[in-house]
Amino acid sequence: MTKATKASTTSQDIQYRPQVSNAIKTKYLGPTDFRGGRIKATTHQGLRITVSWDYELNTDDNHANAARQWIKKFCSEDVQLAYAGLVFGGDHYWTWERRDVET
């Protein structure tokens, strides 16, 4: 995928297609001399955010929080995290679904 393709991807392109190819991958980034621990949430389209580690949450909840923050930034309000994520090779994988909306 080229940089031009990544830049043209919008939240509208992906918000209603919860597929494995559209999974959110969350990865722990350890603390450095200048920053505390963090979680990076990214997709294969290149949409990513980094969220500070919340020391009041456990590991799974920190990864879920990062995935929720990704959804909040890149998806519409009627989309939610489809719990639970999968863990493979130390990384967590998440997808999303439409919220049930009362009519």
Backbone as a ProteinNet text record, in pm:
[ID]
protein_1_A
[PRIMARY]
MTKATKASTTSQDIQYRPQVSNAIKTKYLGPTDFRGGRIKATTHQGLRITVSWDYELNTDDNHANAARQWIKKFCSEDVQLAYAGLVFGGDHYWTWERRDVET
[TERTIARY]
84.9	0	88.6	61.7	142.8	98.3	183.1	146.9	23.2	9.3	-107.9	-235.2	-229.2	-345.8	-379	-277.2	-300	-365.3	-316.8	-368.1	-513.1	-553.9	-689.6	-791.1	-747.2	-839.7	-911.8	-1043.2	-1121.1	-1196.1	-1245.1	-1323.9	-1450.4	-1502.8	-1622.6	-1597.7	-1475.1	-1440.4	-1445.6	-1426.1	-1410.8	-1511.2	-1595	-1672.7	-1774.7	-1821.6	-1923.9	-1876.9	-1746.9	-1695.9	-1609.1	-1668.7	-1587.4	-1538.6	-1424.3	-1364.3	-1226.5	-1173.9	-1039.8	-940.7	-958.8	-867.3	-877.7	-982.2	-999.9	-984.8	-917.3	-899.3	-807.3	-831.2	-743.2	-639.9	-514.9	-406.8	-356.3	-353.2	-297.9	-169.6	-69.5	62.8	116.5	171.9	231	366.2	387	516.4	569.9	680.1	735.6	781.7	800	843.7	986	1013.3	1147.3	1195.4	1307.8	1357.3	1266.4	1184.2	1104.8	954.6	908	764.4	734.6	614.4	568.6	523.4	473.3	422.1	305.9	289.3	184.5	130.3	15.6	-43.9	-63.2	-14.1	-34.6	-146.8	-247.6	-359	-348.8	-348.2	-328.4	-406.7	-428.8	-490.4	-397.9	-426.2	-340.8	-353.1	-457.6	-471.2	-377.5	-314.7	-222.5	-284.9	-411.7	-476.6	-431.7	-372	-317.1	-324.2	-326.1	-316.2	-228.5	-177.5	-101.9	-168.1	-195.6	-266.7	-175.9	-169.5	-88	-142	-51.9	-88.4	-156.2	-270.9	-343.3	-308.9	-229.9	-180.4	-289.3	-408.4	-520.1	-595.6	-565.3	-629.8	-534.6	-592.4	-508.1	-468.9	-389.5	-337	-448.4	-542.7	-651.3	-733.7	-763.2	-842.9	-766.9	-635.4	-556.3	-561.1	-551.1	-558.9	-698.7	-802.5	-940.7	-963.4	-909	-922	-859.5	-742	-676.7	-761	-817.5	-903.3	-1028.2	-1086.9	-1204.5	-1169	-1051.4	-1008.6	-987.8	-937.1	-922.1	-1058.5	-1154.9	-1291.2	-1351.7	-1332	-1386.1	-1329.9	-1203.4	-1140.4	-1177.2	-1184.5	-1196.5	-1333.2	-1423.4	-1553.3	-1667.6	-1785.8	-1903.2	-1948.5	-2039.6	-2085.3	-2166.3	-2221.9	-2304.1	-2222.3	-2092.2	-2003.5	-1941	-1928.2	-1868.8	-1770.8	-1684.2	-1588.8	-1663.5	-1629.4	-1686.5	-1595.9	-1641.7	-1560.9	-1567.7	-1473.5	-1339.6	-1236.8	-1120.3	-1013.3	-939	-863.2	-778.6	-634.8	-557.7	-417.3	-334.6	-236.9	-148.4	-11.2	88.7	225.1	246	171.6	185.1	104.3	45.5	-39.1	-186	-270.3	-414.2	-482.3	-587.7	-661.6	-808.4	-869.1	-1006.6	-1081	-1210.1	-1292.5	-1409.9	-1496.3	-1606.5	-1735.1	-1844.5	-1977.1	-2068	-2175.6	-2274.9	-2349.2	-2375.2	-2456.4	-2600.9	-2672.8	-2816.6	-2880.3	-2947.1	-3009.8	-3159.8	-3220.3	-3365.6	-3432.5	-3537.8	-3611.2	-3743.9
-118.1	0	123.3	217.3	338.2	440.7	539.3	645.5	720.1	738.7	807.8	730.5	598.2	516.2	528.3	522.3	534.9	668.4	774.1	907.3	923	849.1	864.7	776.7	688.3	604.1	689.6	679.7	755.5	660.6	713.1	630.4	581.5	656.6	616.5	490.4	472	355.2	226.2	233	110.3	92.8	189	184.9	71.5	16	-87.5	-220.7	-242.8	-367.7	-438.3	-494.4	-562	-697	-698.5	-818.5	-835	-955.1	-978.7	-882.7	-854.5	-763.9	-621.2	-592.5	-459.9	-462.6	-562.1	-572.4	-461.4	-423.2	-329.6	-413.4	-384	-452.9	-360.5	-408.8	-329.3	-395.2	-311.5	-360.7	-275.3	-341.9	-272.4	-213.6	-88.1	-20.9	11	-47.5	-29.6	112	143	277.5	305.3	432.9	478.1	574.7	638.8	738.6	861.5	879.5	1002.2	979.6	856.9	828	702.7	699.7	579.4	475.8	362.7	258.4	310.3	252.5	296.1	175.4	194.8	96	163.6	98.5	149	67.4	135.6	71.2	109.5	9.2	35.7	-64.7	-29.1	-119.6	-130.4	-225.3	-241.6	-123.8	-41.3	78.4	189.9	173.6	275.1	374.1	355.1	442.8	398.3	490.2	449.5	561.8	518	610	542.9	623	572.2	626.4	535.9	569.8	538.8	630.6	608.1	491	414.3	301.9	356.1	300.2	337.6	234.5	274.6	182	133.6	189.4	141.2	27.6	2.1	-104.6	-222.7	-341.8	-457.5	-457	-553	-557.6	-563.7	-657.4	-671.3	-544	-481.5	-358.3	-242.6	-236.1	-133.5	-151.4	-274.7	-300.6	-269	-308	-277.9	-127.1	-55.1	89.8	153.8	107.1	161.3	133.6	13.7	-19.1	69.9	94	183.1	325.2	371.3	506	514.8	407.4	403.7	414.7	337.7	340.7	480.1	539.3	673.6	775.5	761.5	857.6	832.9	707	677.3	625.2	594.6	538	626.8	597.3	675	636.2	713.9	692.5	564.8	509.1	389.3	260.3	268.6	153.3	132.2	4.9	-27.2	-142.7	-156.8	-265	-396.7	-493.9	-628.2	-704.4	-722.7	-787	-936.1	-1014.2	-991.7	-1001.8	-946.3	-950	-1082.3	-1106.7	-1225.1	-1185.6	-1276.4	-1250.2	-1349	-1295.4	-1378.9	-1313.7	-1386.5	-1333.7	-1210.4	-1197	-1080.8	-959.7	-963.4	-854.4	-893.4	-793.2	-815.1	-768	-837.3	-802.5	-786	-680.4	-642.8	-611.8	-620.4	-572.6	-497.5	-445.4	-364.4	-407.9	-359.9	-392	-271.8	-274.2	-167.7	-186.2	-76	-78.9	-102.2	-171.6	-184.8	-50	2.9	134.4	112.7	165.8	155	246.2	194.3	275.1	318.8
0	0	0	-83.5	-92.8	9.8	31.1	124	76.5	-53.1	-106.9	-75	-80.4	-47.8	99.7	185	328.2	361.2	302	331.3	284.9	183.1	131	202.6	291.9	366.9	470.4	474.3	571.4	661.9	774.2	865.4	797	702.8	630.3	547.7	500.1	420.1	499.7	632.1	709.9	822	850.4	972.9	982.3	873.4	881.6	826.6	819.7	766.5	869.5	975.2	1076.2	1024.5	961.6	907	967.9	955.9	1007.7	943.1	814.7	747.2	801	874	933	1084.2	1135.3	1279.6	1330	1454.3	1523.7	1598.4	1576.8	1647.5	1756.6	1880.6	1989.8	2037.2	2059.4	2097.1	2211.6	2312.2	2425.2	2385.7	2421.6	2403.1	2542.4	2578.5	2712.7	2739.8	2868.1	2904.4	2857	2834.8	2797.9	2905.7	2882	2976.6	2980.4	2876.7	2865.1	2869.5	2841.9	2837.8	2918.1	2972.2	3040.8	2938.9	2987.4	2899.7	2816.4	2697	2606	2531.1	2470.8	2381.3	2246.5	2141.4	2005.6	1943	1891.4	1821.1	1674.5	1587.1	1444.6	1359.8	1234	1137.1	1016.8	932	814.3	718	732.8	648.9	693.2	808.3	857.2	954	988.6	1086.9	1225.4	1303.5	1432.4	1534.8	1658.9	1772.1	1877.8	1967.6	2081.7	2207.1	2301.8	2425.2	2544.2	2638.5	2758.5	2839.2	2898.1	2984	3108.7	3143.5	3264.5	3371.4	3469.1	3569.6	3665.2	3656.8	3737.7	3668.6	3540	3464.3	3449	3426.4	3398.1	3251	3210.4	3073.9	2970.1	2987.1	2889.4	2878.2	2991.7	2989.8	2924.6	2940.8	2872.8	2721.8	2675.6	2531.8	2478.9	2553.3	2512.7	2509.8	2607	2610.4	2486.7	2446.7	2327.4	2203	2193	2078.4	2078.4	2196	2204.9	2162.8	2203.7	2164.7	2013.2	1952.4	1806.7	1740.7	1790.1	1735.3	1751.3	1866.8	1892.7	1793.5	1758.1	1666.8	1520.5	1478.3	1336.5	1291.2	1382	1343.3	1389.3	1337.8	1376.3	1517.3	1571.7	1708.3	1726.3	1619.7	1635.9	1619.2	1642.7	1634.5	1771.6	1809.9	1938.5	1924.5	2023.3	2026.6	2041.5	1961.1	1974.5	2070.9	2190.8	2293.6	2274.7	2287	2339.1	2228.4	2257.1	2159.7	2162.1	2058.3	2049	2076	2134.8	2162	2080.6	2008.6	1929.2	1925.1	1966.7	1962.9	2048.9	2156.4	2244.3	2202.2	2082.9	2035.4	2054	2070.6	2084.3	1956.3	1917.6	1795.4	1829.2	1773.2	1804.1	1675.1	1679.5	1569.9	1631	1548.7	1597	1529.6	1587.8	1535.8	1552.9	1478.1	1494	1624.6	1691.3	1812.4	1774	1859.8	1838.8	1865.9	1768.2	1780.1	1785.6	1891.7	1903.7	1804	1739.4	1641.5	1696.3
[MASK]
+++++++++++++++++++++++++++++++++++++++++++++++++++++++++++++++++++++++++++++++++++++++++++++++++++++++

